[in-house]
Amino acid sequence: MKSVVSLTVPIFLLFLASVSTATADVPTLMQYQGFLTDESGEPLDDTLFMTFRIYNHPTLPGPVIWAETLSVIVTGGLFNVQLGSVNPISDIVFAEPARWLGITVVPDPEIEPRTRLVTVPWAYRAATVDGASGGGIFGDIHLHSKLTVGGAAEGDPGRIEVTDGVDPVIIADGASGQVSIGLADPDGQLHVETSDYLYSASFTSFYPAGEANAVRAEHLGAGTYDAKGVYGRSVQGDYYGIGGLFEGGWVGVGGLVFPTESNSYYGVRGEVFGGSGWNYGLYGTVGGVGGNVGVEGDASGDSLNFGVRGWATGTSEFAGNCGVFGSVGGLGARYGIYGDAGSPIANYAGWFHGNVNVTGTLSKGGGGFKIDHPLDPQNKYLYHSFVESPDMKNVYDGVVVLDANGQAVVELPYYFGAVNKDFRYQLTCIGGFAPVYIAEEMSGSLLPVESLG
């Protein structure tokens, strides 16, 4: 029986993998050459059965990661085999870098020491990987340049899918140019959907500049339509849902418009339609220990300016319309509507064009009325001042003619006695002197008058 005493490996170990032909499959073979001698050191010439095993340790008997037995022709001590010709070598065998090859010449024991399997120099860096038709990568990948993913044929669009182990959760589709996270059928260029997290998407910026934006959305189309830079929708049901919520250290919501023509423009505009309750196009709520303003308007320009303007148009004859409505409650001084025009010279805290109705007490610093002059209405105004008194007074008058008995009764409105008290009387005779007097105190709405003559 022949005995093997030495084994030399004068050449190298490599994969027979072609990287130059795009349609070629990568072979699952390794080329291996060795040199066998007998106990006296003489090269062998024989046909031997040899078993080749790959281990993850240089001396331990197991585990055996891969093995096969081949009939090997040895000539002048040299042999050349293609490992994997009986049992193909998969890429999983080399999932880790520490691998050793053990060789046994049947029926002798395994030759010692085992041979460490190492790479050839250019296998450290592959310029291209052509012809790969599938497979798995179990580990991290570090890219130091761009990643281009194409389809199966030249020019076909590519597709990237990241799964949660079962279903794709991130999809980048080269055919549609869409990217979706959390769903398979996106509605836009980028679509994110979740039911597992508080936020579908979160954006954070630490850029230290006033023009910094954590999120920027811009519509650059041109035309006569109202496109939205940002659209928010949250409708859980009637009366529930907030389309957009913003928090700022100075301004919660800001609107900017830079007009170039003479239309109507709105920095902030709210619209509510439908329902049978109260609808508010714009509603402000504030609270604090200082001055609080629910809604404030500031207007400045070269033409007519309104700090706040209200416009109401009813669609029913039973509708009540208020251009501006003010209501207050709580403690302290309360003003339903408060107007301040600054200096009283040619400034008006309130200007009303039409009738004015006041339910309650009217307090003022002075008063009068201004009407068109009856004799020259086109060019002049007629001014009258109010008659003021330190007491609350009503003035009623009537004209009567004494009868043959020198008596008459002045009849005042039927409600006179219900709204007045502490009466004062003044009689004026027309045409001459007459000794007239009040015959008796008011009774209801009647005042008797008599003459002595």
PAVONU-18136 format. One line per 2 residues: their letters; for each residue x, z, y of C-alpha. Coordinates in Angstrom, 3 decimals. Layout:
N
A) X:Z:Y; ...
! end
This chain:
453
MK) 0.000:0.000:0.000; 1.247:-0.853:3.425
SV) 1.703:1.886:5.967; 1.540:1.413:9.718
VS) 4.009:3.516:11.667; 3.848:2.025:15.146
LT) 1.666:0.014:17.452; 2.796:-1.630:20.666
VP) 0.664:-3.285:23.313; 2.965:-5.688:25.124
IF) 0.367:-7.629:27.102; -2.812:-6.283:28.803
LL) -6.491:-5.449:28.477; -9.104:-7.416:30.424
FL) -12.716:-8.542:30.440; -13.277:-12.219:29.709
AS) -15.636:-12.464:32.663; -15.805:-15.665:34.655
VS) -16.496:-15.294:38.379; -16.132:-18.939:39.277
TA) -19.166:-20.543:37.619; -22.484:-19.601:39.191
TA) -24.541:-20.343:36.061; -22.293:-18.654:33.484
DV) -23.243:-15.376:31.837; -20.682:-12.592:31.908
PT) -19.250:-12.226:28.327; -19.461:-8.824:26.651
LM) -15.967:-9.220:25.087; -12.540:-7.732:25.691
QY) -9.322:-9.545:24.800; -6.832:-7.215:23.056
QG) -3.331:-7.907:21.622; -1.106:-5.581:19.626
FL) 2.023:-5.384:17.402; 2.110:-3.775:13.895
TD) 5.116:-2.720:11.806; 5.547:-0.985:8.469
ES) 7.289:2.342:7.851; 10.712:0.720:8.043
GE) 9.892:-1.008:11.321; 9.463:-4.468:9.850
PL) 6.730:-6.628:11.396; 3.697:-7.108:9.164
DD) 2.250:-10.343:7.894; -1.181:-9.622:6.397
TL) -4.950:-9.657:6.866; -6.226:-6.148:7.517
FM) -9.519:-4.404:8.262; -9.171:-2.556:11.529
TF) -11.696:-0.252:13.245; -11.693:-0.007:17.059
RI) -13.381:2.936:18.834; -13.819:3.828:22.512
YN) -13.817:7.539:23.471; -14.156:9.531:26.691
HP) -11.268:11.857:25.690; -7.653:11.173:24.623
TL) -7.690:13.480:21.520; -11.147:14.860:20.689
PG) -12.886:13.254:17.696; -16.066:12.533:19.615
PV) -18.253:11.406:20.988; -17.631:7.777:20.052
IW) -19.070:5.618:22.840; -18.569:2.288:21.083
AE) -17.061:1.091:17.747; -16.715:-1.963:15.504
TL) -14.640:-3.041:12.446; -12.969:-6.464:12.316
SV) -10.931:-8.467:9.778; -7.681:-9.070:11.662
IV) -4.890:-11.571:10.843; -1.434:-10.143:11.553
TG) 1.437:-12.659:11.832; 4.998:-11.498:12.479
GL) 3.498:-8.156:13.527; 1.321:-9.689:16.256
FN) -2.495:-9.662:16.238; -5.063:-10.827:18.740
VQ) -8.724:-9.743:18.694; -11.809:-10.088:20.823
LG) -13.483:-6.697:20.894; -17.258:-6.921:21.066
SV) -17.537:-9.987:18.822; -19.482:-7.917:16.234
NP) -20.909:-5.120:18.408; -21.279:-6.363:22.007
IS) -19.813:-4.095:24.680; -22.398:-3.278:27.368
DI) -21.535:-2.213:30.902; -22.850:1.287:30.111
VF) -19.714:1.854:28.038; -17.732:1.879:31.282
AE) -20.167:3.929:33.377; -17.319:6.420:33.860
PA) -13.622:5.641:34.502; -12.092:7.839:31.720
RW) -12.012:5.753:28.525; -9.544:5.614:25.595
LG) -9.233:3.084:22.730; -8.586:4.397:19.245
IT) -7.414:2.021:16.432; -7.595:2.661:12.677
VV) -6.018:0.375:10.022; -8.248:0.896:6.990
PD) -7.785:3.087:4.994; -5.107:4.893:7.051
PE) -5.952:7.529:9.670; -6.338:6.632:13.366
IE) -3.084:5.670:15.061; -1.830:8.175:17.613
PR) -1.832:8.327:20.550; -4.965:6.592:21.774
TR) -4.559:3.923:24.443; -5.933:4.576:27.943
LV) -8.081:1.617:29.048; -7.163:0.597:32.578
TV) -8.157:-2.178:34.910; -6.165:-5.251:35.798
PW) -5.066:-5.345:39.484; -7.625:-7.793:40.891
AY) -10.527:-6.038:39.141; -10.290:-3.365:41.844
RA) -11.938:-5.782:44.281; -14.280:-8.630:43.393
AT) -14.621:-11.387:45.979; -17.919:-12.662:44.530
VD) -20.288:-11.814:41.728; -21.767:-15.148:40.721
GA) -24.104:-15.794:37.841; -25.455:-12.247:37.534
SG) -29.003:-12.481:36.189; -29.910:-8.795:36.130
GG) -28.703:-5.373:35.250; -28.595:-1.855:36.562
IF) -26.237:0.104:38.782; -26.164:3.818:38.071
GD) -24.295:5.327:40.972; -23.652:5.035:44.673
IH) -22.881:1.728:46.373; -20.854:1.592:49.580
LH) -21.111:-1.635:51.586; -18.687:-2.329:54.416
SK) -20.305:-5.560:55.568; -23.717:-7.193:55.512
LT) -25.959:-7.427:52.449; -27.747:-10.735:51.975
VG) -30.491:-10.940:49.365; -31.776:-14.358:48.360
GA) -34.154:-15.727:45.768; -33.442:-17.027:42.280
AE) -32.618:-20.512:43.571; -30.544:-21.601:46.525
GD) -32.611:-21.359:49.704; -35.369:-19.201:48.194
PG) -36.385:-16.058:50.136; -35.235:-12.716:48.812
RI) -37.046:-9.417:48.338; -35.859:-5.816:48.264
EV) -37.904:-3.095:46.598; -37.181:0.637:46.454
TD) -39.318:2.505:43.914; -40.266:6.117:43.406
GV) -39.395:5.659:39.750; -42.600:3.779:38.980
DP) -44.050:1.927:41.967; -42.317:0.310:44.957
VI) -42.504:2.491:48.080; -40.262:0.424:50.372
IA) -40.553:-3.370:50.367; -38.681:-5.926:52.460
DG) -40.097:-9.388:51.829; -38.007:-12.335:52.993
AS) -40.871:-14.806:52.577; -43.213:-13.082:55.039
GQ) -40.571:-11.221:57.056; -42.580:-8.022:56.557
VS) -41.335:-4.527:55.773; -43.713:-1.970:54.291
IG) -43.227:1.699:53.504; -45.764:3.447:51.331
LA) -47.943:0.414:50.564; -47.702:-3.003:48.938
DP) -49.769:-5.128:51.371; -48.721:-4.583:55.004
DG) -50.916:-5.577:57.968; -48.019:-6.233:60.343
QL) -44.319:-6.961:60.570; -43.674:-3.269:59.862
HV) -46.336:-1.126:58.193; -45.895:2.543:57.266
ET) -48.522:4.472:55.318; -48.511:7.997:53.939
SD) -50.833:10.706:52.689; -48.077:13.153:51.766
YL) -46.483:13.864:55.147; -47.636:15.121:58.545
YS) -46.142:12.045:60.261; -46.211:8.476:58.981
AS) -43.138:7.851:61.127; -41.029:10.047:63.372
FT) -38.652:8.850:66.099; -36.174:11.081:67.926
SF) -33.800:10.189:70.752; -31.117:12.328:72.399
YP) -29.940:9.660:74.837; -29.242:11.458:78.148
AG) -30.783:9.068:80.662; -34.043:8.814:82.582
EA) -34.736:5.324:81.219; -34.361:6.454:77.573
NA) -37.332:5.877:75.260; -37.816:7.412:71.821
VR) -40.214:4.538:71.041; -40.569:1.273:72.919
AE) -43.327:-1.248:72.283; -43.575:-4.458:74.304
HL) -45.842:-7.490:74.081; -44.187:-10.565:75.550
GA) -46.898:-13.158:75.011; -48.301:-15.130:77.951
GT) -51.940:-16.003:78.532; -55.274:-14.845:79.954
YD) -55.996:-12.071:77.461; -55.502:-8.307:77.357
AK) -52.921:-7.578:74.651; -51.871:-3.997:73.999
GV) -48.299:-2.780:74.054; -49.351:0.235:71.966
YG) -52.618:0.665:70.046; -53.602:4.017:68.592
RS) -56.701:4.678:66.503; -57.934:7.894:64.901
VQ) -61.630:7.981:63.948; -62.507:10.559:61.311
GD) -66.162:10.351:62.320; -68.385:10.516:65.391
YY) -67.007:13.137:67.833; -63.743:13.569:65.881
GI) -60.395:11.884:66.416; -57.840:11.448:69.208
GG) -56.442:7.952:69.654; -53.261:9.148:71.365
LF) -51.794:12.526:72.292; -48.749:12.859:74.536
EG) -46.807:15.905:75.711; -44.449:15.892:78.658
GW) -42.523:18.416:80.678; -43.809:16.860:83.908
VG) -46.310:14.101:83.136; -48.263:13.975:79.887
VG) -49.433:10.368:80.299; -48.065:7.875:82.817
GL) -49.389:4.417:83.636; -47.557:1.719:85.613
VF) -48.845:-1.606:86.957; -46.930:-3.889:89.335
PT) -49.481:-6.440:90.637; -48.518:-9.757:92.195
ES) -52.024:-11.005:93.034; -55.261:-9.608:94.558
NS) -57.326:-8.458:91.555; -58.339:-4.897:90.621
YY) -55.613:-3.001:88.749; -55.615:0.362:86.986
GV) -52.684:2.673:86.302; -54.847:4.626:83.850
RG) -58.258:3.516:82.626; -60.626:5.068:80.098
EV) -63.719:3.521:78.558; -66.494:5.105:76.481
FG) -69.513:3.159:75.219; -72.524:4.174:73.127
GS) -74.037:7.406:71.971; -76.768:9.457:73.613
GW) -74.680:12.350:74.955; -72.327:12.703:77.916
NY) -69.576:10.076:78.099; -66.435:10.553:80.194
GL) -64.178:7.646:81.054; -61.579:10.115:82.328
YG) -61.614:13.874:81.718; -59.030:16.405:82.821
TV) -58.681:20.048:81.761; -56.121:22.444:83.248
GG) -55.531:26.177:83.292; -52.955:28.516:84.742
VG) -52.316:31.350:87.173; -51.577:28.998:90.084
GN) -53.612:26.229:91.665; -55.373:24.060:89.089
VG) -56.702:20.533:89.612; -58.642:18.805:86.846
VE) -58.336:15.321:88.380; -56.267:14.361:91.434
GD) -55.988:11.012:93.118; -53.345:9.876:95.616
AS) -53.707:6.586:97.471; -51.522:5.118:100.214
GD) -51.311:1.615:101.587; -51.955:-0.711:104.492
SL) -55.657:-1.235:103.753; -58.613:0.914:102.667
NF) -57.422:3.770:100.436; -59.416:6.115:98.183
GV) -57.764:9.131:96.578; -60.711:9.408:94.173
RG) -63.543:6.918:93.923; -66.680:7.184:91.817
WA) -69.115:4.422:90.977; -72.282:4.859:88.903
TG) -74.758:2.160:87.926; -77.827:3.054:85.867
TS) -79.434:0.677:83.407; -82.855:2.363:83.479
EF) -85.296:3.224:86.249; -85.255:6.807:84.972
AG) -81.469:7.111:85.157; -79.837:9.532:87.575
NC) -76.658:8.155:89.091; -73.915:10.120:90.833
GV) -70.860:8.368:92.215; -69.079:11.727:92.407
FG) -70.399:14.937:90.854; -68.918:18.379:91.391
SV) -69.861:21.574:89.575; -68.109:24.949:89.542
GG) -68.419:28.328:87.865; -66.454:31.496:87.330
LG) -65.281:34.147:89.784; -63.985:33.900:93.325
AR) -64.760:31.250:95.933; -66.382:28.197:94.384
YG) -66.721:24.720:95.844; -68.591:21.956:94.067
IY) -66.876:19.416:96.323; -64.153:20.319:98.812
GD) -62.889:17.894:101.422; -59.963:18.382:103.798
AG) -59.081:15.734:106.381; -56.379:17.695:108.186
SP) -56.549:17.410:111.938; -60.174:17.153:113.142
IA) -59.370:14.340:115.570; -60.956:11.140:114.188
NY) -60.728:12.536:110.638; -63.669:13.302:108.385
AG) -63.633:15.675:105.413; -66.842:13.926:104.316
WF) -68.459:10.639:105.305; -71.932:9.767:104.041
HG) -73.627:6.426:104.484; -77.265:7.116:103.721
NV) -79.490:10.170:103.415; -78.024:13.596:102.694
NV) -79.946:16.327:100.921; -78.762:19.937:100.944
TG) -80.416:22.562:98.744; -79.166:25.887:100.040
TL) -77.639:27.131:103.268; -75.737:24.704:105.492
SK) -72.926:26.327:107.505; -71.028:24.367:110.134
GG) -68.854:24.777:113.170; -71.052:22.527:115.280
GG) -73.405:19.647:114.934; -75.201:16.699:116.372
FK) -76.515:13.298:115.498; -75.475:9.773:116.397
ID) -77.880:6.840:116.382; -78.051:3.381:117.877
HP) -79.016:3.616:121.550; -82.696:2.618:121.791
LD) -82.135:0.625:124.997; -78.875:-1.071:123.989
PQ) -78.511:-0.776:120.187; -75.954:-3.574:119.942
NK) -73.395:-1.967:122.252; -74.078:1.768:122.537
YL) -74.705:4.940:120.530; -76.964:7.841:121.505
YH) -75.533:11.297:120.829; -77.591:14.503:120.609
SF) -76.410:17.996:119.843; -78.102:20.447:117.541
VE) -79.932:23.491:118.999; -78.134:26.500:117.558
SP) -79.234:30.155:117.257; -77.721:33.348:115.854
DM) -80.956:33.773:113.873; -82.561:31.552:111.288
KN) -85.466:29.899:113.139; -88.030:27.181:112.633
VY) -89.733:25.511:115.616; -93.351:24.256:115.355
DG) -95.469:22.824:118.148; -98.930:21.445:118.751
VV) -100.959:19.982:121.659; -104.535:21.064:122.268
VL) -107.210:20.723:125.017; -109.330:23.748:125.961
DA) -113.029:23.341:125.373; -115.849:24.201:127.857
NG) -115.427:27.872:127.051; -111.706:27.752:127.803
QA) -110.789:28.123:124.099; -108.761:26.116:121.594
VV) -107.041:26.564:118.226; -103.548:25.186:117.484
EL) -103.429:24.190:113.815; -100.004:24.337:112.189
PY) -98.982:23.150:108.686; -100.843:24.916:105.872
YF) -97.636:26.445:104.469; -96.595:27.958:107.787
GA) -97.496:31.533:106.897; -95.743:31.340:103.524
VN) -92.301:30.499:104.920; -92.221:32.214:108.324
KD) -92.499:35.695:109.780; -91.855:37.585:113.056
FR) -93.524:34.878:115.105; -92.653:33.982:118.719
YQ) -95.090:32.043:120.989; -94.633:29.855:124.059
LT) -97.463:28.149:125.983; -96.873:25.376:128.537
CI) -99.693:24.029:130.785; -99.646:20.389:131.857
GG) -101.110:19.210:135.211; -101.197:22.572:136.935
FA) -101.269:26.323:136.605; -103.767:27.917:134.214
PV) -104.077:31.539:133.104; -103.888:30.876:129.353
YI) -102.833:33.334:126.702; -102.605:33.840:122.942
AE) -106.006:35.132:121.923; -104.744:36.816:118.744
EM) -101.831:36.803:116.287; -101.345:33.941:113.878
SG) -103.725:33.954:110.956; -102.511:31.714:108.173
SL) -101.760:28.455:109.940; -104.156:28.854:112.937
LP) -103.227:30.046:116.449; -106.210:30.748:118.847
VE) -105.604:30.064:122.563; -107.908:31.102:125.457
SL) -108.066:30.825:129.269; -109.214:33.417:131.814
G) -110.765:30.858:134.074
! end
